[in-house]
Amino acid sequence: MQAKPTALKVLDIASILVLAISTYLALFFAPTELVMGAVQRVFYFHIGTAWVGLLGFILAAGSGIIYLITKDMKWDRFEVAAVEVSTVFFFLTIVLGSIWARPAWNTWWTWDPRLTTAAITELIYIAYFMLRQGIDDPERRARFGAVYTLLGGVSAPVTFMVIRLFRSIHPVVIGAANANQEKMSMTPDMRVAFFFALFAFTVIFIDLIWHRLRLGNMEEKVEQLKLKVSM
Amino acid sequence: MEPTPDTSVYMIAGFAISFITMGIYVASLYIRNNNILRDIETLESMQTDKPKATKK
């Protein structure tokens, strides 16, 4: 088995560091929001996890297309890695949003367009793993997975755009399209914590994808060894 | 102006869940990695033992 590359070791350390810095910025550097209080600090992680969650779903759709064109299994392994890591982060986005909603909207959950599309997106990708579990033939599994992520990938831009297209109680952070939408205004210190959280979760996302890819490669090796041993 | 509400319990819960979830995922990667390494080791030893067994 290949030893862990130095670049991955560096990325592991960088991930821990940026997570620590991002936590510091969110908890101590950014000022307390006057209307919502301390709970608003989860916003930095909420947005960071949402960004990498949706990014991973788009990347999975992209790798699905490349797999369908090239039939190269490495793209299938990348697709699985992207979906798995993104599903974890997007789960966190939903949970953090719910925790924030309780004091802000006086409810843990409401069937608002943004919350509904986010929940549907998460369920689509949980079902992706169930679909893969049900198919034994690796090539068939990869083909079905690719088509599924391609169709599922549509849910990511829909989730992002829905609060810009429909009436929603969810605030718009980046670019409110009209005066009816609630736009979040941030102080310069809040912006520092916000953009650093986006950067930090991107680094962590790349690190986890790389680890999951290595795991996928090893799973492939086990499959090949099993075939050799059984022959 | 209304005073800022104390919502620190929710904030603590949010950060705690974030770290716990990320920790569980990293642990799952580590455990799966170790299990696969063990599988590879076993299968490789079975593969090297196989020619010996057929010679007998």
Interface residues (C-beta under 8 A of the other chain):
Chain A: M1 L19 T23 A26 L27 T32 E33 L34 V35 M36 G37 A38 V39 Q40 R41 V42 F45 H46 T49 V85 V88 F91 L92 V95 L96 I99 W100 R102 P103 I204 L208 H211 R212 R214 L215 M218 E219 K221 V222 L225 K226 K228 V229
Chain B: T4 P5 D6 T7 S8 Y10 M11 A13 G14 F15 I17 S18 T21 M22 Y25 V26 L29 R32 N33 I36 L37 D39 I40 L43 E44 M46 Q47 K50
